[in-house]
Amino acid sequence: MSPSLPAGSAGVGLIGCGRIGRLHARHLAGIDGLRLAAVCDAVPAASASLAAELGVPVAGSPAALMARSDVDAVAICSPTETHVDLVVAAAEAGLPAFCEKPVSLDLAEAERAISAVAAAGTAVQLGFNRRFDPSHRAVAIAARNGELGELHIVRITSRDPVPPPHDYVVGSGGIFADMMIHDFDMARFVTGAEAAEVYAVGAVRVDPAIGEFGDWDTVASVLTHTDGTITTIDNSRQAVYGYDQRVEAFGSAGAMASQNPNVHSAIRSAPTGAASAPMPWFFAERYAESYRAEWAAFVEVLAGEPPPVTLEDGRACLAIALAATRSAQQGCPVRVAEISA
Ligand SMILES: NC(=O)c1ccc[n+]([C@@H]2O[C@H](COP(=O)([O-])OP(=O)(O)OC[C@H]3O[C@@H](n4cnc5c(N)ncnc54)[C@H](O)[C@@H]3O)[C@@H](O)[C@H]2O)c1
C-alpha cells in the first residue's frame, strides 16, 4: 500500500487496466476516503505496469481480487462484455461496485445484474461521469428546477477527436450503445423524463473500416420524451479540433448551455482576428473534474447513500441505444417500449 494514502479509507480493487482503468486508478487513489487496494487485468503486463506506478499489489484474477481482505469495493473498468458477470460476482461477494458504462449490450443481461445486486443488497454506481461535469450539471439543475420555464428542446453535441482502435470498435456494441449512450443519459438527466421514441440516422464519413464492421462513425438522434420535450443529439468519431462537448436546454423562460472550455483562457489578438487556445484533447483531460467528482460520490455510496447513477439508469439508456440502432438500420422512428418488451 502507498504510504501516502490515508488510513481508514475504503480499499478499492480495480479490474481492467486499460484506457479508463488507468485513469480511474490515478483519480481514485487521490480521493479522501478511498484507497487503491489492488489491480488486476487479463493481460499481466497491463496490471503490472499500473501496479508499479501506483505502488499497489496485482491480483491474478477478478476472483482473487475480490477475495482480498483489503478490498472493500470493486471498480469494474474492463471491456463492456465483462461487466455483468463482474457486477454479479461482486454482488455475490457482498462488495459494492463502481461499473463503467454501458452495463451491458443486452437488456436481459442488464436485468440479471440488477437482480443480483438487489438480491445481495449491495450497491452499484454506474460510470455516466458527464452528470458530474460542473457545466452540464448546472444546465441540468436549472432545467430541472424550472428556471428555464417549461422545457421544450435539449440539444447535445458530442464529438471525439479521433476514432477508437478498430479492435475496440468491434467489441463496443456500436456507436449508439458505446458513445451516444452518454448523451442518452444526459438527455434523461437534463429533462428528468424518459425517452418514449427515438429516430436516428447514421453515416460513415470518417473511417470506412468502421462501416465494414457494421457500425457508423457519424450519427444523429431525435428523442421524444414522455413529457413532450424533444432532445437532438449529434455524435462524430472525429472532430479535428478536439473533444467537442456541449449541452443546451431551451425552455419557455430562456436557455442555458454548457460551453467547451479551452486549455487556458488567454486570447491572442492579431490583425487577422483573435484566437483562443485549443479545447482539451479528449475525455481524460476534458472530464478530469467529473471523474474525481464521481469517485467522491462513490465515497458517499460506501457510506450508505443511494448511488447517484444506477444500474437502472444504465438499463434505460441501453434500451434507448438499442432503439436508436434499430431506427438507424430501418430508417423509421422506434418506440423505446418496443425494445424493452
Ligand atoms: N466513462 C468514460 O468516460 C469511459 C471512457 C472510456 C471507456 N469507457 C468504458 O470502459 C470500459 C473499458 O474501456 P477501455 O477504453 O478502458 O478499454 P481498454 O481496451 O483500453 O481496456 C480494457 C482492459 O481490460 C482488460 N480486460 C479484458 N478482459 C478482462 C477481464 N475479464 N478481467 C480483467 N481485465 C480484463 C484488457 O486487457 C484491457 O487492459 C468500456 O466498457 C468502455 O465503454 C468509459
The ligand as an SDF file (V2000), in Angstrom:
LIG
                    3D

 44 48  0  0  0  0  0  0  0  0999 V2000
  -16.8770    6.8230  -18.8580 N   0  0  0  0  0  0  0  0  0  0  0  0
  -15.9370    7.0490  -19.7310 C   0  0  0  0  0  0  0  0  0  0  0  0
  -15.5330    8.1910  -19.9400 O   0  0  0  0  0  0  0  0  0  0  0  0
  -15.3220    5.9040  -20.4850 C   0  0  0  0  0  0  0  0  0  0  0  0
  -14.2220    6.1400  -21.3140 C   0  0  0  0  0  0  0  0  0  0  0  0
  -13.6310    5.0550  -21.9690 C   0  0  0  0  0  0  0  0  0  0  0  0
  -14.1370    3.7750  -21.7980 C   0  0  0  0  0  0  0  0  0  0  0  0
  -15.2280    3.5790  -21.0070 N   0  0  0  0  0  0  0  0  0  0  0  0
  -15.7740    2.2050  -20.8160 C   0  0  0  0  0  0  0  0  0  0  0  0
  -14.8150    1.4900  -20.0410 O   0  0  0  0  0  0  0  0  0  0  0  0
  -14.7420    0.1340  -20.4810 C   0  0  0  0  0  0  0  0  0  0  0  0
  -13.2860   -0.1590  -20.8530 C   0  0  0  0  0  0  0  0  0  0  0  0
  -12.9110    0.6720  -21.9120 O   0  0  0  0  0  0  0  0  0  0  0  0
  -11.3660    0.9970  -22.2240 P   0  0  0  0  0  0  0  0  0  0  0  0
  -11.3750    2.0380  -23.2760 O   0  0  0  0  0  0  0  0  0  0  0  0
  -10.6150    1.2600  -20.9630 O   0  0  0  0  0  0  0  0  0  0  0  0
  -10.8910   -0.4120  -22.8400 O   0  0  0  0  0  0  0  0  0  0  0  0
   -9.4020   -0.9310  -22.9910 P   0  0  0  0  0  0  0  0  0  0  0  0
   -9.4860   -1.9940  -24.0290 O   0  0  0  0  0  0  0  0  0  0  0  0
   -8.4390    0.1920  -23.1470 O   0  0  0  0  0  0  0  0  0  0  0  0
   -9.0820   -1.5990  -21.5690 O   0  0  0  0  0  0  0  0  0  0  0  0
   -9.7360   -2.7390  -21.0790 C   0  0  0  0  0  0  0  0  0  0  0  0
   -8.7440   -3.5160  -20.2120 C   0  0  0  0  0  0  0  0  0  0  0  0
   -9.4380   -4.6090  -19.6020 O   0  0  0  0  0  0  0  0  0  0  0  0
   -8.6320   -5.7800  -19.6890 C   0  0  0  0  0  0  0  0  0  0  0  0
   -9.5070   -6.9490  -19.6000 N   0  0  0  0  0  0  0  0  0  0  0  0
  -10.1920   -7.5640  -20.5900 C   0  0  0  0  0  0  0  0  0  0  0  0
  -10.9340   -8.5690  -20.1020 N   0  0  0  0  0  0  0  0  0  0  0  0
  -10.6870   -8.6050  -18.7540 C   0  0  0  0  0  0  0  0  0  0  0  0
  -11.1450   -9.4330  -17.6970 C   0  0  0  0  0  0  0  0  0  0  0  0
  -12.0340  -10.4170  -17.8970 N   0  0  0  0  0  0  0  0  0  0  0  0
  -10.6800   -9.1880  -16.4530 N   0  0  0  0  0  0  0  0  0  0  0  0
   -9.7820   -8.1910  -16.2200 C   0  0  0  0  0  0  0  0  0  0  0  0
   -9.3120   -7.3830  -17.1940 N   0  0  0  0  0  0  0  0  0  0  0  0
   -9.7730   -7.5750  -18.4350 C   0  0  0  0  0  0  0  0  0  0  0  0
   -7.8800   -5.6330  -21.0010 C   0  0  0  0  0  0  0  0  0  0  0  0
   -6.7250   -6.4160  -21.0330 O   0  0  0  0  0  0  0  0  0  0  0  0
   -7.5740   -4.1250  -21.0190 C   0  0  0  0  0  0  0  0  0  0  0  0
   -6.3510   -3.8370  -20.3760 O   0  0  0  0  0  0  0  0  0  0  0  0
  -15.7330    0.0120  -21.6340 C   0  0  0  0  0  0  0  0  0  0  0  0
  -16.9140   -0.5620  -21.1390 O   0  0  0  0  0  0  0  0  0  0  0  0
  -15.9560    1.4260  -22.0930 C   0  0  0  0  0  0  0  0  0  0  0  0
  -17.2630    1.6210  -22.6230 O   0  0  0  0  0  0  0  0  0  0  0  0
  -15.8000    4.6010  -20.3410 C   0  0  0  0  0  0  0  0  0  0  0  0
  1  2  1  0
  2  3  2  0
  2  4  1  0
  4  5  1  0
  4 44  2  0
  5  6  2  0
  6  7  1  0
  7  8  2  0
  8  9  1  0
  8 44  1  0
  9 10  1  0
  9 42  1  0
 10 11  1  0
 11 12  1  0
 11 40  1  0
 12 13  1  0
 13 14  1  0
 14 15  2  0
 14 16  1  0
 14 17  1  0
 17 18  1  0
 18 19  2  0
 18 20  1  0
 18 21  1  0
 21 22  1  0
 22 23  1  0
 23 24  1  0
 23 38  1  0
 24 25  1  0
 25 26  1  0
 25 36  1  0
 26 27  1  0
 26 35  1  0
 27 28  2  0
 28 29  1  0
 29 30  1  0
 29 35  2  0
 30 31  1  0
 30 32  2  0
 32 33  1  0
 33 34  2  0
 34 35  1  0
 36 37  1  0
 36 38  1  0
 38 39  1  0
 40 41  1  0
 40 42  1  0
 42 43  1  0
M  CHG  2   8   1  16  -1
M  END
$$$$
